[in-house]
Amino acid sequence: MANRINLHLVSEATGETLNSITRATASQFEHASIVYHRWSLVRTRFQLHRVLEGIETEPGPVLSTLVDKALRAELQTACEKSGIPVVNVLDPVMAVLQEALGEKASARPGRQYVLDADYFRRIDAMHYVLAHDDGQAQAGIAEADVVLVGVSRSSKTPTSFYLANRGIKAANIPLVPGTIDPPGLETPTCPVVGLTLDPEALIEIRRHRLKLLGAAPGGRNDQGDYIDTESVKTELLWARRLCAQRGWPVIDVTRRSIEETAAAVITHMQAWHDRKRKAAEHPGA
C-alpha cells in the first residue's frame, strides 16, 4: 500500500501525550494506513536499545517525548544514521515556556502523573459521577460543578465521566415528560446544561439499547412511546422548552463526539461563572 507507514511513538511515561497528538493529526490523512509502534516507560539505555532494534526492524518516522538528555541524544544519533526523521514534540512548547517564564525546564520524566491535588480532584470527581448518575443521590447535587439534563439516552452519562477525568464534578438528571420541576434543580447552585439530539438519531440509539437489553420485537418496548417517532419528537420538544424556560443552554450532540460535547459544556460553565462574577462586581447593574 503506497500510503502505509510505520510510526514509532517513544515516551518516558504512559504515552498518552503522543497518542493524543497522533489521533489529532493522523485523522487529517484519509487515505493513510499507519502502523503504530508504541514504546512507553522508556527510562533506561537498555529499554531504549529495544526501541532502536524495533525501529531498525520496521523503519518509520519517530515521535518522541523523551526529556532525558542522554536518551534523547542516543535516539537522535541512531535515527540520523539510518536516515529516519525524529520529532521531539515537546520541544517547541518547552522553548516558548522557558523564554516566557525565564526558568529552565527540569527535564524529569512523568511529572504530569504525580499524585498531586489535581490527581485527587479527578479521582474525587469520578466517585462523584458514580454516585450522582441518572438523578441519584439528589441531596449531593449542591456539590456539583455542573448538572447535565436531557431525555433518556442523550449521552449525559458518558459526558459526565469525560468531565470527571478533567476534575469536574458532573451530576446528570433525566428529563421526564410531565415532571415540571426536575428533582434537585428547584434552585440550582451551579451551571445547568441541556443535551439534545435529532429524533432519528435518538430512536436509533434507543433501539440499540433495547436490543442489548433483550427486549422482545413487537412487544410494548418495541412499539411504545420510547421509540415511537412522534412521541420522541414531542419528548425532545418538551425538553427544549423546559430548558428555554429555565434559561439553561442546550447542546445538540447529534454529530458531536463526547470530547466535543464536554468542551462545549466547559465553555457554558465558564460563561456562567463570568456572569456571576460580573454580577457580584456590579450589583444592580
N, C-alpha and C positions, 0 to 999 in steps of 0.2 A: 504494500500500500504506500503510495507516494507521500502521503501526509502523516505517516506513522513515525513517532519518535519515542525514545526513552527519555524520561525526565527524572533526575535524581534530586530528592529533597533531603538535605543534610542538616540536622538540628542537634543542638546540645540538650534540648528539652523535649517536650512531647511532640513537637512538630505542628502544633495547631496553627501557628502563625503562617507557616508555609502552606498548609492545607487551605487556609482562608484565601491567601493570595492566589494560589493556583486555581481555586474554584472561580474566583472573580475574573481572572484573565483567560483561562482556558475556555470558558464559556463563550468567549468572543470569536472562537475559531470553530465554525460549524462543521467543517469537513475534516478536522484533525482527529487522529487516533493517537492518544497519549498513553503510554505505559508508565505508570508511576512506580518509582522505587523509593520507598520511604525509609530513611535511616535516622532513627531518633535516639536520644540519650547518648550521643557520641561525645564522650568526655575524656578519652584516653587515646594514646597513639595506637594501641592495639586495636581499639574499636574503629579508629579512622582507617587503619590498613585494610580492614574488612570492607569498608566502604569503597576504598580505592580499587580493591580487587573486583568489586561489583561493577564499578564504573568502567573498568577495563574490559570486563566480560561483555557488558551491554552498554556501549558508549552512548552518551547523550548529554545535553545541557545539564548543568548543576545549579540548583538554587540552594543557598546556604544561609543559616542564621548563626553560624559559629561565631563566638566572640572571643574565645581563647586565641591569642596571637599566634602561638606556636602551631596549633592545629589549623588555623586559617592559612598560615603560610605554607604548610606542608600540602594542604589540599590544593591551594592555588598553583604551587610549583608542579605537582604531579599532573594536574589537568592541563597546564600550559604545555608540558612536554608532549602530551597526547593530542594537543590542538582542540581541547574540549573547553567551551566557554563556561565560566563560573560567575555567578552574580551573588554578591553578598547583599541581600535585600534590605538589611537594617542600616547599611552604611549611610545612605542619603539622609534618613531621618535623624540618625545619631549625629551627623555632622551639623545639621541645622540646629538641633537642640544644644549641642556643645557650644556653638557660637552664640546662641541666644542667651544661654544660661551662664556662660563663662566658666563652665565646670566640665572636667573630663569625665567621660563615661567610665564606670567601674569595671566593665568587661567581665562580669560574673554571670555564668550561665544559669538560666532558670529562675531569675529573680522575680519574674512576674507570677510565679507559683508559690511564693512564700505564704505561710499561714498567718496573714495579717488581718486587719479589720475588714477589708473588702472581701476576703475569702469567707470569713464567718458570716458576713452580711448576706452573701449569696446562699450559703447553706441555710441560714435562718429564713430567707425568702422562699427557698424550696420547701421547707417544712410548712411555711405559712400557706403556700398554694395547695399543698396536700390537704391541709385542714379546712380550707375555705373554698374548695372546688364545688361548683354547681350549687351554690347557695348554702353550703354547710356552715356551721358554727357562726351564725349571724351576729352573735354578741361581739365577736372579734373583728368585725368589719371596720370598726373605728380605727383599727391599727393599720389598715391598708394604705398603700401609696397610690393605688388606683383600683377602680372597680370596673370590670368589663361586663356589659349586659348584652343580651341578644337572645334570639329564639334558639331552640334546640338545634345542635349541630352547626353552629355558626363559627366554629373554631375558637371559642372562648378559652377552653382548657389548654390546648397546645400553645396559644399565645401567652397565657399566664405562665406556663412553665418556661417559655423562652425569656420572658421578662424577669422571672426569678433568677435565671442564670446571669442577669445583669444586676442582681441585687435589689430588684424591685418587688415589693410585696403586692401581688395582684390577686384580688378576690374576684370571683366571677359569679354572676347571678342570672339564672334563666328568666327570660321574659315569657310569661304565660298569658295568653289572651284571657281577659276577664279579671286579671289581677291589676287593679288600678295603681296600687302602691306596692312596688316590688319590695319584699321583706328586707329590712335593713337599710333602705335608701330613702326613708322619710326625710331625713336631714343629713345628707352625705357630708363628710368632713374631708373628702379628697376628690380628685377628678373622677368623673364617671364617663366612660366612653362606650358607645354602642357599636356593635358589629352586625353587619348585614351582608347579604349576597343575593344574586339573581335567583328567582324561584326555581328555574330549571336546574341550576347547579345544586341548590339545597335539596330538591327532590331526589336527585341522583345520589347525593351523599346519604340521605336518609334511607333510600332503597338498599344501598350497600350495607348500611348499619343493620337494617332488618335482616338482610341475608346472613350477616355474621351471627346475629342472634338466633338464627334458625326459625324465623317467622314463616309460617305456612303460606305459600302462594294462594291467593284467593280468600284468605282469612280476613279478619277485621283489620289487622295491621296493614294488609296489602291494599285494602280498599278504603280505609278510614281517612280522617282529616289529615293525618300525619304526612301523607304523601299525595293527597288529592290536590290537583293543580290550583283550583280556585280557592280552596281552604288555605293553602300555603301562601298564595298571593295576599289573601286577606290578613293572615297572621303577620306577614312581613310589613304590610302597610300599617297595621295597628302598632307594631313595634316602632316603626319610624316615627309615627305621630306622637307616641308616648315620649320618645327621646326629644322630639322637637318641642313638645310642651314643657319638658323639664330643662331644656337648654343644654342637653347632652350632645356633644358632637358624635357623628356616626361615620364609621369607616366601612366602605364596601370592600369586602375581602375576596370577591369572586375571582379576580385574576392576580391576587397578591400572594406572595409566599408568606410564611409565618414571620420570617425576618422583616419583610417589608411592613407587615401589619404592626409588628412590635415597634418598628421605627416611627410609624405614624402615631401610635399610642403615646410614645415618649414625647413627640412633638406637641400633642394636645396637652400632656401633663405640664410641659414647660410653659405653654401658653396660659394654662390655668393658674400656675404659680406666679407668672408675671402679672396677671390681672390682680391677684390677691396682694402682691407686693405694692403695686401702684395704688390700689385702693387704700392700703394702710398708710402709704406715704402722703396721699392726698385725700383725706376723708372728706366726704361731702362733695367731691368734685364731680 
